[in-house]
Amino acid sequence: MSEINLKAQKRVELKKTTSKALRKKGLIPGIFYGRGKENIPIMISEHSLKPVIFTSEFHIINLEIEGDNQKYSCILKDVQFEPLKNRPIHFDLFELHAGEKITFEINVVLKGLAVGVKDGGLIQHSLHKLEIQCLPQSIPPNIEIDITNLGIGDSIKVSDIKIEGVEILNDENAAIVSVIPPKAEKVPEAEAVEEEVKEPEVISKGKKEEEESS
């Protein structure tokens, strides 16, 4: 499991206006909490948070809080983003304890080129994250799935993933990734309507010619 060090400062004022002011300075407000622990409002520089947020790998965070001599082991439990700019505006860090299982979501990473894609099939990646439960020491960096041998019509389900010390909580019958057949080409509606219009015209014309000849 990859670890990363973060330094935080405590927040005193918790008003929305204060949080906006912090973000303008490049500081992102957040909360550090744990089971049986009082929430600690903190702030961390946006630059320091980026390696934790914008990655496919899961990290254990070694957190130092200014004015506190203790170092805390925690994970990024949640992060909120500004809709338009995709910038973090708030985060939650959850404290870890040895011997205590935690539940969280982890990224699914696909590896390889499926043989079904070479045959014209399309990759359908249905689950980009999986909910897992495990002890801190068993946390994987991500869930890596090799799709090389997937042909058209094949899929990998939750029940196919086995990781020692890790329990996957999603529906075991849910498909994580599939190779589906290429979509059949459809005749544009305009062309179909045009054909429908043309056919009666030919028939009526034929009848008229028959009447004239008689």
ROSETI-590768 format. One record per residue: x, y, z negated of N, C-alpha, C in turn; residue in one letter; residue number from 1. Coordinates in pm, 1 decimal, decimal comma. Each point is the difference from the previous one (the first is absolute). Layout:
! residues N
     n.xx     n.yy     n.zz    ca.xx    ca.yy    ca.zz     c.xx     c.yy     c.zz code pos
        X        Y        Z        X        Y        Z        X        Y        Z    A NUM
...
//
This chain:
! residues 214
     n.xx     n.yy     n.zz    ca.xx    ca.yy    ca.zz     c.xx     c.yy     c.zz code pos
     84,0   -120,0      0,0    -84,0    120,0      0,0     87,0    124,2      0,0    M   1
    -29,3     91,6     91,2     74,7    124,5     11,0    -41,2     96,9   -110,2    S   2
     97,8     66,8    -58,9    -28,1     98,0   -104,8     43,5    138,4     44,9    E   3
    -65,6    101,0    -53,8     32,2    137,8     35,1    -12,2     86,8   -124,8    I   4
     87,9     96,4    -15,5     -0,7     90,0   -115,7    -72,6    129,6     32,5    N   5
    -85,5     42,5    -92,5    -71,3    126,5     16,2      9,5     81,4   -128,6    L   6
     15,1    131,1     17,1      0,6     90,6   -113,7   -123,2     88,8      6,2    K   7
    -67,5     12,9   -114,2   -123,5     78,2     -5,9      7,0    103,1   -111,3    A   8
    -86,7    100,0     12,0    -16,6    100,3   -104,8   -143,3     -8,3    -51,4    Q   9
    -19,7     32,0   -125,9   -135,2     -0,2    -55,9    -74,5    124,7     47,2    K  10
   -131,2    -17,9     21,7    -85,7    113,5     33,7    -75,1     44,0   -125,2    R  11
     -8,0    129,5    -18,4    -70,3     55,2   -115,4   -137,5     51,4     42,3    V  12
     -2,5     82,7    102,6   -126,9     53,3     50,9    -56,2    -93,8    105,3    E  13
   -128,5    -37,0    -12,9    -60,6    -98,8     89,4   -109,2     59,7     89,1    L  14
      0,2    131,0     16,9   -100,7     64,8     83,1     27,4    -27,0    148,4    K  15
   -107,8      5,9     82,3     14,6    -20,1    143,6     90,0    105,9     62,4    K  16
    -13,8    122,7    -48,5     82,8    108,0     54,5    148,0    -25,9    -28,4    T  17
     28,8    -57,4   -117,0    137,7    -31,5    -36,5     54,5   -110,5     90,0    T  18
    -82,5   -100,5     27,7     41,5   -110,1     86,6     30,6     50,0    140,5    S  19
    -82,0     91,3     50,7     24,0     56,9    132,7    131,4     76,1      3,6    K  20
     26,0     72,3   -107,0    124,1     76,6     -8,9    121,3    -93,5     -2,6    A  21
    -13,7   -112,4    -68,2    109,8    -97,4     -6,8     30,8    -55,7    139,0    L  22
   -105,7    -33,2     74,6     19,0    -57,1    133,9     70,8     97,3     92,9    R  23
    -29,9    127,9    -16,5     67,3    100,9     82,5    149,9      4,7    -29,6    K  24
     35,4    -39,8   -121,9    140,7     -3,4    -39,3     66,0   -134,5     32,9    K  25
    -77,7    -90,7     61,1     56,0   -130,2     34,6     -8,5   -102,1   -111,6    G  26
    -83,4     26,6   -101,1    -18,3    -92,5   -112,0   -139,3    -62,1      6,8    L  27
     -7,5   -132,8    -11,0   -128,0    -69,6      9,1    -45,6    -42,5   -139,5    I  28
   -121,6     41,7    -42,1    -50,7    -38,5   -131,4    -43,7   -146,1     -1,0    P  29
     14,2    -63,8   -116,7    -39,2   -139,3    -13,1    -25,6    -37,0   -144,3    G  30
    -33,0   -127,5    -20,9    -27,7    -53,6   -132,8     82,2   -127,7    -20,4    I  31
     62,5    -11,4   -115,9     67,1   -123,3    -39,0    -82,1    -61,5   -112,4    F  32
    -40,9   -126,8     16,8    -84,9    -62,6   -101,4     30,7   -149,6     -8,4    Y  33
    -52,7    -62,1   -102,9     17,2   -143,5    -20,9   -105,7    -50,2    -94,9    G  34
     -9,0   -130,9    -12,4    -99,6    -58,7    -88,6     31,3     36,3   -144,8    R  35
    -94,9     66,1    -67,0     19,5     40,6   -138,5     87,4    123,0    -15,1    G  36
     30,8     66,5    113,0     85,9    118,6     -4,6    -81,5    124,0     36,8    K  37
     27,4    108,3    -67,6    -65,6    125,8     33,2     55,7     53,3    132,0    E  38
    -88,2     50,3     85,5     43,3     52,2    129,9     98,4    115,6    -17,2    N  39
    104,0     -0,1     81,8     99,3    108,3     -2,9     -3,3     72,1    134,0    I  40
    -48,3    124,3      3,4      1,9     76,7    125,2    144,7     35,2     35,4    P  41
     40,4    -30,1    123,3    137,3     26,4     43,3     -0,4     64,1    137,7    I  42
    118,5     40,6     45,0     16,7     50,1    136,0    137,2    -44,4     50,4    M  43
      3,4    -35,1    128,4    122,9    -47,5     63,3     14,4     70,9    134,5    I  44
    121,3     28,3     40,3     21,2     68,3    127,4    -49,8    -86,7    115,3    S  45
    -60,8     63,8     98,5    -52,7    -72,1    116,2    112,0    -76,1     71,4    E  46
    116,5     60,2      6,6    115,1    -63,3     65,6     36,5   -132,5    -68,4    H  47
     -4,1     -2,9   -133,5     34,2   -122,0    -74,2   -105,8   -107,8     16,0    S  48
   -126,6     40,8     17,4   -109,7    -96,2     11,8     -6,8    -67,9    136,3    L  49
     49,4     65,6    103,2    -15,4    -52,5    136,4     51,1   -142,7     17,9    K  50
    118,3    -37,6    -54,3     46,9   -137,9     17,6    -90,3   -104,0    -65,6    P  51
    -79,8     43,1    -97,2    -91,2    -92,2    -68,7   -132,3    -11,2     75,1    V  52
    -44,2    112,4     57,2   -131,3      5,7     64,1      4,3    -46,9    145,1    I  53
     93,2     54,6     76,9      3,3    -27,6    143,5     94,8   -116,4     30,9    F  54
    -42,0   -118,9    -38,4     79,7   -120,2     22,3    -91,9   -121,1      1,3    T  55
     41,6   -104,2     68,0    -77,7   -124,3      0,5     40,2    -90,4   -115,7    S  56
    108,0     37,8    -71,9     48,6    -81,6   -111,1    -52,9     51,4   -133,9    E  57
    -23,5    -93,7    -89,3    -47,2     33,6   -134,2    120,8     15,5    -92,1    F  58
     -0,3    105,3    -81,7    113,2     28,1    -88,7    -42,9     -2,4   -146,6    H  59
     89,0    -48,4    -84,4    -13,1     23,5   -143,0     72,6    130,9    -29,4    I  60
    -67,3     89,1    -71,1     54,5    133,1    -26,0     56,7      7,3   -141,0    I  61
    123,2     45,6     -9,6     61,5     30,0   -129,5    -21,0    149,4    -24,6    N  62
    -93,4     30,9    -87,7    -43,1    138,1    -19,6     65,4     64,0   -121,9    L  63
     56,8    118,4     23,4     51,5     82,8   -109,3    -85,8    125,0     -9,2    E  64
    -48,6     29,8   -120,8    -80,5    119,7    -21,4     82,2     99,3    -80,7    I  65
     10,8    119,3     50,8     81,0    103,5    -65,3    -42,3     17,9   -146,3    E  66
     98,9     -1,8    -91,6    -27,2     15,5   -142,0    -30,0   -130,9    -70,4    G  67
     -1,4   -111,3     75,8    -27,4   -131,7    -57,1    121,8    -88,2     25,0    D  68
     57,3    -55,4   -104,9    121,4    -80,9     14,2    -27,1   -140,4     54,9    N  69
   -125,7    -39,8      3,4    -34,1   -133,9     45,9    -15,8     -4,1    151,6    Q  70
     42,9   -111,4     61,5    -21,2    -20,6    142,8   -111,9   -102,4     15,7    K  71
    -96,8     30,9     87,9   -117,4    -84,3     16,3      4,2    -75,9    132,7    Y  72
    -44,7   -125,3     -2,9    -13,8    -79,8    120,9   -146,9      7,6     43,9    S  73
    -23,3     39,0    125,1   -137,3     19,6     45,0    -11,8    -22,5    150,9    C  74
   -124,4      6,8     49,3    -25,6    -11,0    143,2    -90,8    113,7     43,6    I  75
      2,8     28,9    130,5    -92,2     97,9     56,4   -135,3    -68,9     14,8    L  76
    -96,5     40,5    -80,6   -131,7    -65,2     -1,5    -95,0     63,1    100,4    K  77
     12,7    130,5     19,6    -90,4     68,6     92,4     63,1    131,1     45,1    D  78
    -36,3     43,3    120,3     46,3    129,5     50,3   -110,8     60,3     84,9    V  79
    -22,3    129,8    -15,9   -100,7     72,3     77,3     70,5     93,0     97,9    Q  80
    -59,7     12,0    120,0     62,1     79,6    104,6    -90,1    115,0     42,8    F  81
     64,0    106,4     48,9    -72,2    109,4     62,9    -46,4    -52,0    136,4    E  82
   -129,2      4,8     31,0    -54,8    -64,3    119,6     68,0     39,2    131,5    P  83
     21,4    127,0     22,7     50,0     45,5    129,8    151,4    -15,1     15,0    L  84
     75,4     33,4   -103,3    145,9      0,5     10,8     64,9   -129,6    -50,1    K  85
    -79,8    -91,0    -58,1     50,4   -127,4    -50,6    112,1     19,2   -102,0    N  86
    -11,9    105,8    -80,2     97,2     25,1   -106,8    -57,1    -48,2   -131,6    R  87
     83,2    -58,6    -87,5    -50,4    -44,1   -131,5    -41,3    119,0    -84,5    P  88
   -113,6    -12,6    -70,1    -45,7    109,5    -86,6    -14,1    -46,4   -145,6    I  89
      1,6   -133,3    -21,1     -9,0    -52,5   -136,2     39,4   -147,5      1,2    H  90
     55,7    -47,3   -110,9     41,1   -139,9     -7,8    -22,8    -53,6   -140,9    F  91
     -7,9   -133,3     -9,6    -12,9    -69,0   -129,1    113,1   -101,1    -12,0    D  92
     69,6      0,6   -113,3    102,4    -99,9    -29,7    -48,4    -84,9   -116,9    L  93
     11,7   -132,3     13,8    -47,9    -92,0   -102,7    117,5    -73,2    -62,6    F  94
      5,4      1,3   -134,3    112,3    -61,3    -71,2     -6,6   -152,5      4,1    E  95
    117,0    -62,4     18,7     11,4   -145,3      1,9     51,8    -50,3   -134,3    L  96
    -42,2   -122,3    -36,3     50,0    -65,7   -119,5     37,3   -143,4     35,7    H  97
    117,9    -42,7    -40,4     44,2   -136,6     26,9    -98,3    -99,4    -61,5    A  98
    -36,5   -102,4     77,9    -91,8   -101,7    -48,9   -146,0     35,7     15,8    G  99
    -30,0    119,1     57,4   -137,9     42,6     18,5    -29,2     12,7    149,5    E 100
    -98,3    -75,2     47,3    -34,0      1,5    142,5    -66,7    132,1     38,5    K 101
     22,4     40,3    124,5    -62,2    122,0     51,5    -71,4    -33,1    130,8    I 102
    -99,9     79,3     32,4    -76,4    -16,8    123,8     15,1    126,1     84,7    T 103
     33,2    -17,2    126,9     19,6    115,2     87,8     -4,0    -45,3    145,4    F 104
      1,1     96,1     92,0      0,9    -29,5    143,4    141,6     11,4     54,6    E 105
     31,9    -87,9     95,5    133,4     -0,5     58,4    -11,8    -10,6    151,9    I 106
     93,9     61,1     72,4     -5,3      5,2    145,8     25,9   -135,5     64,9    N 107
    -67,9    -23,4    111,9     24,5   -116,8     84,2     83,6     45,5    119,2    V 108
    111,7    -68,5     23,7     90,0     34,4    111,1      5,0   -117,6     96,8    V 109
    -31,0     25,5    127,3      2,2   -104,5    102,5    137,8     -5,9     64,8    L 110
     50,6   -121,4     19,7    131,1    -20,0     61,3    -13,3    -90,2    122,4    K 111
     73,6     32,0    105,2      2,7    -83,4    118,4   -102,2     42,1    104,7    G 112
     10,9    -62,0    120,1    -92,6     24,2    109,6    -77,4   -128,2     25,0    L 113
   -130,2      4,5    -17,3    -84,1   -118,8     13,7      1,0    -51,5    143,9    A 114
      5,3   -132,6     15,9     -2,5    -58,7    134,7   -131,6     33,7     69,8    V 115
   -106,3     17,0    -78,2   -129,1     35,1     58,0      0,3    137,2     65,9    G 116
     82,5     90,1    -49,9     11,6    133,0     60,3     68,3    -10,3    136,0    V 117
     98,7    -88,7      9,7     69,0    -22,1    127,9    -97,0    -55,5    104,3    K 118
   -102,9    -69,9    -48,5    -99,8    -58,1     90,5   -115,7     95,9     27,7    D 119
     10,4    122,1    -49,6   -103,0    100,3     26,6    -93,0     29,3   -115,6    G 120
     17,8    -69,0   -112,7    -85,6     23,2   -116,5     33,7    130,1    -72,4    G 121
    -85,5     36,0    -93,2     17,3    124,8    -75,8      8,8    -31,1   -148,9    L 122
     91,3     69,6    -70,6     13,1    -14,9   -144,7   -111,6     76,1    -70,0    I 123
    -68,4    -67,3    -90,3   -102,3     64,3    -83,8     45,1    -12,2   -145,1    Q 124
     54,5    111,2    -54,0     51,9      1,8   -136,6   -111,6     51,3    -91,0    H 125
    -70,2    -91,4    -65,9   -119,6     35,8    -76,4     29,0     48,2   -141,0    S 126
     98,8    -60,7    -66,5     33,8     38,5   -137,5    142,1     54,5     -3,9    L 127
     12,9    130,7    -21,2    132,1     62,9     -6,6     57,0     -2,1   -141,1    H 128
    -86,4    -24,3    -99,2     42,6    -12,1   -139,5    -71,0   -118,9    -62,8    K 129
     64,4    -62,7    -97,1    -61,0   -108,2    -75,0      5,1     33,6   -148,5    L 130
   -103,3    -38,2    -71,6     -3,4     22,1   -144,9     62,3   -121,5    -67,6    E 131
    101,8     22,9    -80,6     69,2   -111,0    -65,8      7,3     22,2   -150,9    I 132
     29,6   -109,8    -69,7     21,2      5,9   -145,3    122,9    -83,8    -32,5    Q 133
     91,2     59,0    -76,9    122,2    -72,1    -35,6     72,2     71,3   -114,3    C 134
    103,9    -64,3    -49,3     86,7     61,2   -100,2     94,0     98,6     68,9    L 135
     48,3    101,5    -71,7     89,2     99,5     61,9    119,7    -61,1     71,9    P 136
     58,5   -105,0    -57,1    119,9    -58,4     60,6    -30,1    -77,4    128,1    Q 137
   -128,5    -25,4     26,5    -37,4    -76,3    120,0    -51,2     89,2    112,6    S 138
      0,6    132,0    -19,2    -53,1     90,3    101,5     85,1     -7,7    126,9    I 139
    -60,7    -34,4    115,0     75,1     -1,6    126,1      6,0    141,6     58,5    P 140
     99,3     28,9     84,8      6,7    133,0     61,1   -117,7     26,2     93,6    P 141
    -50,4   -106,5     63,8   -119,2      2,7     85,0    -36,6   -144,5     31,1    N 142
   -106,1    -19,3     75,7    -35,6   -135,1     43,8     29,0     -9,2    148,6    I 143
    103,3    -73,4     33,2     46,0    -10,9    138,0    -60,3   -124,4     65,0    E 144
    -59,5     18,6    117,9    -65,1   -110,6     70,6     61,0    -15,0    138,9    I 145
     48,7   -119,7     30,4     56,6    -29,9    131,8   -113,9    -42,5     92,6    D 146
    -22,4     77,7    107,2   -110,5    -28,7     91,8     48,6    -61,1    131,8    I 147
    127,8    -38,6      6,3     60,0    -48,2    124,5    -78,8   -113,1     64,1    T 148
    -48,9    -95,7    -78,0    -63,9   -120,0     54,8   -150,9     14,0     20,6    N 149
    -53,8    118,5    -17,9   -144,4     18,8     16,5    -36,9      6,2    148,0    L 150
    -88,2    -92,0     42,1    -51,7      3,2    135,6   -134,8     68,9      3,4    G 151
    -56,3     14,6    120,6   -131,5     62,6     13,0   -103,6    -84,9    -75,3    I 152
    -75,5     64,6    -87,3    -99,2    -69,5    -80,5     50,9    -42,7   -136,3    G 153
    131,2     12,6    -23,2     57,6    -36,6   -129,8     -8,0    116,3    -97,9    D 154
      4,8    -32,4   -129,4     -1,8    104,4   -102,6     73,4    -49,2   -123,6    S 155
     38,1     94,2    -83,8     59,1    -31,2   -129,9    -94,7     55,6   -106,0    I 156
    -46,0    -90,4    -89,0    -94,7     39,6   -103,8     70,6     19,9   -133,6    K 157
    -70,9     58,2    -93,0     54,3     22,3   -134,7     46,2   -131,1    -61,4    V 158
    -76,3   -107,5     21,7     33,5   -130,6    -57,7    130,6    -57,3     54,3    S 159
     48,0     53,0    114,0    125,0    -49,9     59,6    123,9     60,7    -67,1    D 160
    -17,3    105,5    -79,6    113,5     70,0    -60,9     27,1    -56,6   -139,1    I 161
    120,0    -50,6    -18,7     40,8    -54,7   -129,4    128,6     68,8    -45,5    K 162
     -5,2     67,7   -113,7    117,8     65,9    -56,1     11,8    -42,8   -145,8    I 163
    113,3    -54,1    -35,6     19,8    -50,2   -136,1    -17,8    111,4   -103,3    E 164
    -83,1    -24,3    -99,2    -20,3     95,5   -107,7    -97,2    111,3     32,9    G 165
    -59,7     -5,2    121,4    -90,7    106,7     43,9   -136,8    -58,4     34,3    V 166
   -105,3     58,4    -56,5   -137,1    -41,0     31,2    -63,9    106,7     88,5    E 167
    -51,2    -43,2    115,4    -67,6     92,9     91,2   -149,3     -3,9    -31,7    I 168
    -59,8    117,1    -24,2   -137,5      8,3    -48,7   -104,1     18,8    109,4    L 169
     42,6     24,1    123,5    -95,3     16,0    110,1    -70,8   -131,7     30,4    N 170
   -111,7      7,2     72,2    -73,4   -118,5     44,4     94,2    -90,2     79,0    D 171
     13,2   -125,4    -42,9     97,0    -89,9     62,0    -32,2    -31,7    146,0    E 172
   -126,0     21,0     41,0    -38,3    -26,4    138,8     14,3    121,4     90,9    N 173
     36,5    112,8    -57,2     15,1    122,0     80,2    123,0     -9,2     89,1    A 174
    -15,7     38,9    126,7    111,8     -0,3     94,4     84,9    125,0    -20,9    A 175
    129,3    -19,4    -12,7     92,8    112,9    -13,2     37,4     52,0    137,5    I 176
     33,5    -92,6     90,1     39,2     37,4    135,7    -45,7   -109,2     95,6    V 177
    -43,1     39,5    119,7    -47,6    -94,5    101,3     51,3     43,4    136,3    S 178
      1,1    -95,6     92,9     26,2     31,9    140,2   -129,4    -26,3     74,8    V 179
    -59,6    105,0     53,7   -129,1    -12,4     66,4     17,3      5,7    151,3    I 180
    -94,2    -59,0     74,9      9,1      2,6    146,8     -7,9    142,8     51,7    P 181
     58,5     24,8    118,9    -10,8    134,4     58,9   -145,1     32,4     30,9    P 182
    -37,3    124,4    -10,1   -137,9     40,5     26,4    -31,2    -13,9    148,8    K 183
   -118,1    -56,0     30,1    -42,3    -14,0    139,5    -33,1    136,9     56,9    A 184
     35,9     18,6    128,3    -27,5    127,7     65,0   -149,4     14,4     24,4    E 185
    -53,8    115,1    -32,0   -142,3     26,2     18,1    -22,6     89,3    121,0    K 186
   -109,2    -26,9     73,7    -35,2     86,6    113,2    -55,2    129,6    -55,1    V 187
     56,3    115,4     40,5    -50,5    128,3    -50,2   -149,1     13,8     24,7    P 188
    -71,1     62,4    -94,1   -144,5     14,1      9,9    -41,7     74,0    125,9    E 189
     78,1    100,3     39,0    -33,8     79,4    118,3     -4,8    -87,8    123,7    A 190
     99,0    -93,4     12,7      4,0    -89,3    114,5   -117,3    -95,9     -2,3    E 191
    -32,5    -51,6   -119,3   -110,2    -94,0    -13,1   -131,8     65,5     39,9    A 192
    -21,4    124,6    -42,6   -122,6     72,3     33,4     -7,4     26,0    148,6    V 193
    116,1     32,7     59,1      4,4     30,1    143,2    -39,3   -123,3     80,7    E 194
     47,9   -119,3    -43,1    -32,9   -123,3     68,6   -149,0    -28,9     -9,7    E 195
    -57,9     26,8   -118,2   -141,7    -23,1    -19,1    -83,6     90,0     90,5    E 196
     46,5    123,7     21,1    -72,6     95,6     83,5     10,2    -38,2    146,7    V 197
    121,3    -42,9     40,9     23,5    -31,1    140,5    -81,7   -118,3     47,1    K 198
    -15,9   -102,3    -83,8    -66,3   -123,4     41,9   -143,7     23,3     44,4    E 199
    -82,7     72,5    -76,5   -138,0     25,8     44,9     -3,4     78,9    129,7    P 200
     98,5     91,7     21,0      1,7     79,7    121,9     16,4    -88,3    122,7    E 201
     86,1   -100,5     -7,8     23,8    -90,8    112,9   -125,3    -80,5     30,6    V 202
    -66,8    -47,5   -104,1   -120,7    -81,2     16,5   -110,7     81,7     64,4    I 203
    -23,2    122,1    -50,3   -107,2     84,9     53,8     26,8     36,7    144,0    S 204
    129,5     19,3     31,5     37,1     36,4    135,8    -30,5   -115,1     93,9    K 205
     28,4   -120,4    -47,0    -25,4   -118,2     82,1   -147,7    -14,9     28,2    G 206
    -83,1     23,0   -100,8   -144,5    -11,8     18,6    -52,1    103,4     99,5    K 207
     56,4    121,1     -3,7    -44,4    107,5     87,5     31,2    -36,1    143,7    K 208
    120,3    -55,9     21,2     42,2    -37,3    133,6    -91,2   -109,8     56,6    E 209
    -39,9    -94,2    -89,2    -88,6   -106,4     42,0   -134,4     55,9     42,7    E 210
    -51,0     99,0    -76,6   -129,8     60,1     32,3      5,3     73,3    132,9    E 211
    112,7     72,2     24,3     13,9     75,6    124,1      6,2    -94,4    121,6    E 212
     71,5   -113,5    -17,9     15,5    -93,7    110,3   -129,7    -71,3     33,2    S 213
    -88,4    -10,2   -101,6   -128,8    -64,7     24,2    -97,8     97,6     65,2    S 214
//
